[in-house]
């Protein structure tokens, strides 16, 4: 009888600890999802600002060297032709965020608006275009930060105004 009481007490304590641990893990996963979303949003905002001031270094906090270099070359090609992209993110929705160990995959639907302006004259040279993207971001956690490792545009739909 005493053995049954001890087992019952042990199982009750174990169950309470399991519930607490599960709650903690859920909170931690929610924090990680928030951090992943923040990384992606910050990266996209960094693109907008870098396009204006020619400073792609700001993206290093959010993406790996390959992605930053690719963006830098794209940016330089526009700036070398005396143009810059004036862009806005109208909306970004996360349709999926999957976590596994220190890796994550996020799928977004992004609504952008952009136009190209001559740097010297400040005149619009390409009219405003609205574009909807579906994008897959692969991220990995490096120390305490999420870093974008790969970006795939899954679909895009343009509409020129």
N, C-alpha and C positions, 0 to 999 in steps of 0.2 A: 504494500500500500504506500509506504513512504517513498519507494522508488518511483511509483507512478506520479506522486506529488512533485518529486524533484524533476522528473522529465517534463511534466506539465508546466512547472515554473520555468524551467530552462527554455522550453518552446515558446512560452509567452514572452520572455525577455528577448529571445532571438527574433521573434516576429516583430516586436517593437523596434529593435535595432534595424531590422531589414526595411521596415517602413520609413524610418528616419533616413537611412542611407539612400533609399530609392528617391525620396523627396529631395535630398541634397544633390543627387546625380541629375535629376530633372532640372533643378535650378541651375546647375553648372552647364548643362546642355543648352538651356535657354540663353544664358550669358554668352556662350560660344556662338550661338546663332546671331545674337545681337552684334557681336564683334565682327563676325563675317560680313553681315550686312553693312556695318559701318565701314569696313575696309573697302568694299565694292563701291559704296556711295562716295567715299573720299577719293578713291581712284578716279571715278568719273568726274567729280568736281575738279580734281587736279588737272585732268585733260583740258577742261574749259579754261582754267587760269593759265596753264602752260601755253595754250594756243595764243593767248593775248600777250604774255610777257616773255615768251621764249625760254622758259625755265622748266625743262622737263625733269630736273633733279627732284622736284617736289613729289614725283611719282615713286621714287625709290623706297619710300616708307610703306608702299602698298603693293608693289609688283616686283618680280624678279628682274635681273639685269637685261635679259633677252627682251622682255616686253617693253621696258623703259627705252632700250636702244632702238627698237623697232619704231616706237612712237616718236622718239627724237629725230630719227631719219625722216619720217613722214612730215613732222613739223618743220624741219629744216627745208624740205623740198618746197613747201608752201611759202615759207618766209624768204627763201632764196628767189622766189618769183614775186616777191613784194606783196604777198597776201597773208591774211590771217583768218582763222575760222572764228566767227562770232557765234557761239553755241549756247543753248540752254537745255537743261534736262527738265522736261515738263512733268514727267512721272517715271517712277521706277517701282515695279512690283516684283516681289520675290515669289515665284511659283513653287520653288522647291529648294530646300537646303538639306543636304544629307551629310552627316558627320560619320567618320570612321577613323578611329585612332587620332592621328594628328593631320588628317586630310579631310577635305570637304569639297563638295560639288554644289554649286548654286546655279539655279536657272532664273533668269530675270526676263521680264517684259519691260522694255525701256522706250519711252517716247521722247525723242530729241527734236529740236528745231535748230537749224543752223543756216548761215549764209557766209559768203566769203567777201572780205573787204580789202581794198588796196591799202597797204600800210601807210603810204605817203599821202595819198589824197583823201583817205577815209571814206571813199565812195564804194558803194556796194557793186561788186563785179559779178557775183552769182546770187540770184535771188534766194530768198528764204525758202528752205525746204524742210518739211516735216518728215520724220522718218521713225518708224517703229521697228525696233530690233527685238529678237529673242536671242539671248546670249547665255552661254554656259561658261562659268568661271570654275577653274580648278584651283584650289588653294591648299597650302600646307601651313602648319603652325610651326614657326621658327621662334624658339624660346617662348616669349609671351605674346607674339604678334602673328596674325594671319597674313600671309603673303600670297598674292595671286601668281600662280605658276603657268597658267595657260588660259587663253581666252578664245572661245569659238563662237562666231556669229552663226546661229542656227538658221535665222531667217531675217529678212529685212524688207520693209515695204515703204517706198518713198512716195511723197506727194508734194509737188512743187506748188507754192502759192503764187 
